[in-house]
Amino acid sequence: LENTFRSVNIALVNELTLMCDRLGIDIWNVIEAAATKPFGFMPFYPGPGLGGHCIPIDPVYLSWKAKSHGFDSKFIKFAEEINKSMPHYVVRKITQALNTCKRSLKGSKFLLLGVAYKEDVGDIRESPALDIVEILCEKGAEVIYNDPYIPKMKIGKREWESLPLNKILLSQADCVVITAAHSCYDYKWIVENARLAVDTRNATKNLLDKGKIIKI
């Protein structure tokens, strides 16, 4: 129940993120404002999708078990659909960001920062970053990554190694995508040296250089 509760509420805020994007509203500001209410509101935050070995999986087991007894769990299924769609939404935001620089996604070089499923862990299970990598590669992009917690990763038959993060690596990428907001990253320095940044975790919330930063 606890994992399903989180899955459903994360799906709700992810759907509101899609809505706010269409309306031209900053979802992070909306959540911050709602959280000023001293009771009745528990903040959940959007992201590039669900990861880990619990939240993306346990609700599906529960739904399957219920279905085996003739009960169709609509909330759980819809939450799964929304959460699984977020990597595709992130890629659409990346495409929009590139369009502002008059570049196409095909042939562009992307540097993903943090491929773990959440900040400050070395766990890549069910990480939405893997889906984002796959989608970008399918569309003809070049993808590299840095994650101090994940020295190597494999998707299908392809393997990647975490590259040392430096000014040259940042400046060579057409777009830097923050997919896990590790606390060890200096986001001010990252944005200063990147051409363009897509932030899926609101890690750059206190930075003023909004021209370079696209948030989901």
C-alpha positions in Angstrom: 0.0 0.0 0.0 2.8 2.4 0.9 4.6 1.9 -2.4 1.3 2.1 -4.3 0.4 5.3 -2.5 3.7 6.9 -3.7 3.3 5.6 -7.2 -0.2 7.1 -7.5 0.7 10.4 -6.0 3.9 10.7 -8.1 1.7 9.9 -11.2 -0.7 12.7 -10.2 2.1 15.3 -9.9 3.6 14.0 -13.2 0.2 14.5 -14.9 0.0 18.0 -13.4 3.5 18.6 -14.8 2.2 17.8 -18.3 -0.8 20.1 -17.7 1.4 23.0 -16.4 3.7 22.6 -19.4 0.8 23.1 -21.7 -0.5 26.1 -19.7 3.0 27.7 -19.4 3.1 27.4 -15.6 6.1 26.3 -13.5 5.0 23.1 -11.6 7.7 23.5 -9.1 6.3 26.9 -8.0 2.9 25.4 -7.8 4.0 22.6 -5.5 6.0 25.1 -3.4 2.9 27.3 -3.0 0.6 24.3 -2.2 3.1 23.1 0.5 2.6 26.4 2.4 -0.7 25.0 3.7 0.0 23.7 7.2 -2.2 20.6 6.9 -3.9 18.4 4.3 -1.1 18.5 1.7 1.9 16.2 1.3 4.3 17.4 -1.5 5.3 14.9 -4.2 7.6 16.0 -7.0 7.7 15.2 -10.7 10.7 13.5 -12.4 11.8 11.6 -15.5 10.0 8.5 -14.4 10.0 5.9 -11.6 12.9 3.7 -10.6 14.2 1.3 -8.0 13.0 -2.1 -7.1 9.8 -1.1 -5.2 7.6 1.7 -6.5 7.6 0.7 -10.2 7.1 -3.0 -9.4 5.1 -3.5 -6.2 1.9 -1.8 -7.5 2.0 -3.9 -10.6 2.1 -7.1 -8.5 -0.8 -5.8 -6.4 -2.8 -5.0 -9.5 -2.0 -8.5 -11.0 -3.1 -10.2 -7.8 -6.3 -8.2 -7.7 -7.0 -9.1 -11.3 -6.5 -12.8 -10.6 -9.5 -12.4 -8.2 -11.6 -10.5 -10.7 -10.9 -7.0 -9.6 -9.6 -4.3 -12.0 -7.5 -1.6 -10.3 -7.9 1.5 -12.4 -5.9 3.9 -10.3 -2.8 1.6 -10.3 -2.9 1.0 -14.0 -3.4 4.7 -14.9 -0.6 5.7 -12.5 1.7 3.2 -14.3 0.8 4.6 -17.7 1.6 8.2 -16.6 4.8 7.3 -14.9 6.1 5.2 -17.8 5.3 8.0 -20.2 7.7 10.5 -18.5 10.9 9.5 -20.3 9.2 10.3 -23.6 8.0 13.6 -22.2 11.6 14.4 -21.1 12.9 13.6 -24.7 10.2 16.0 -26.1 11.5 18.7 -23.7 15.0 18.0 -24.9 13.9 18.3 -28.5 12.2 21.7 -27.7 15.3 22.9 -26.0 17.5 22.0 -29.0 15.0 23.8 -31.3 15.8 27.0 -29.5 19.4 26.5 -30.6 18.3 25.5 -34.2 19.6 22.0 -33.7 18.0 18.7 -34.4 18.0 15.7 -32.0 19.5 13.4 -34.6 23.3 13.8 -34.5 23.4 15.8 -31.3 25.5 14.8 -28.4 23.9 14.5 -24.9 25.6 14.2 -21.5 23.4 12.7 -18.9 24.3 13.5 -15.3 23.2 10.9 -12.8 21.8 7.6 -14.3 20.9 6.1 -10.9 17.2 6.0 -10.2 17.5 8.7 -7.6 20.0 11.0 -6.0 23.0 9.7 -4.0 22.5 6.0 -4.6 24.4 3.5 -6.7 21.3 1.6 -7.9 20.3 1.6 -11.5 17.4 -0.8 -11.3 14.4 0.4 -13.3 16.1 3.8 -13.7 14.2 6.1 -16.0 17.6 7.4 -17.3 18.0 4.1 -19.1 14.8 4.6 -21.0 15.9 8.2 -21.9 19.2 6.8 -23.2 17.4 4.2 -25.3 15.0 6.7 -26.8 17.7 9.2 -27.6 19.9 6.5 -29.3 16.9 5.2 -31.3 16.5 8.8 -32.6 20.1 9.0 -33.8 21.6 10.9 -30.9 25.0 10.3 -29.3 24.8 9.7 -25.5 27.5 9.8 -22.9 27.1 10.0 -19.1 28.7 10.8 -15.8 27.6 9.2 -12.5 30.0 8.9 -9.6 27.9 6.0 -8.2 27.5 4.1 -11.5 31.0 3.5 -13.1 29.5 1.3 -15.9 26.1 0.5 -17.3 24.7 -1.8 -20.0 21.5 -1.4 -22.0 20.8 -4.4 -24.2 24.1 -5.1 -26.0 25.6 -1.6 -25.6 27.9 -0.6 -22.7 28.8 2.8 -21.4 31.4 4.0 -18.9 31.0 7.0 -16.7 33.3 9.8 -18.1 35.2 12.2 -15.9 33.2 15.4 -15.5 35.2 18.5 -16.6 34.7 21.7 -18.5 35.7 20.1 -21.8 33.1 17.3 -21.4 30.4 19.8 -20.5 31.2 22.2 -23.4 31.4 19.5 -26.0 27.8 18.3 -25.3 25.0 19.9 -27.2 22.8 19.4 -24.2 23.4 18.3 -20.6 20.5 16.4 -19.1 20.2 16.2 -15.3 18.5 12.9 -14.6 19.5 12.3 -11.0 20.3 15.2 -8.7 23.3 13.9 -6.9 24.4 16.2 -4.0 28.0 16.0 -5.1 27.4 18.0 -8.3 28.2 21.7 -8.5 25.1 22.8 -10.5 26.2 26.4 -10.8 29.5 25.3 -12.3 27.7 22.8 -14.6 25.4 25.4 -16.0 28.2 27.9 -16.5 30.1 25.4 -18.6 27.2 23.8 -20.5 25.7 25.0 -23.7 22.3 24.0 -22.7 20.8 22.1 -19.7 17.5 20.2 -19.3 16.8 19.7 -15.6 14.4 16.9 -14.7 14.9 17.2 -10.9 14.8 21.0 -10.2 18.4 20.8 -9.2 19.1 24.2 -10.7 16.2 25.9 -8.9 18.4 28.6 -7.2 20.3 29.5 -10.4 19.6 32.7 -12.3 20.8 31.7 -15.8 17.3 30.7 -17.0 18.2 31.1 -20.7 20.3 28.0 -20.6 18.1 25.9 -18.4 15.0 24.1 -19.4 13.0 22.4 -16.6 10.4 19.7 -17.0 
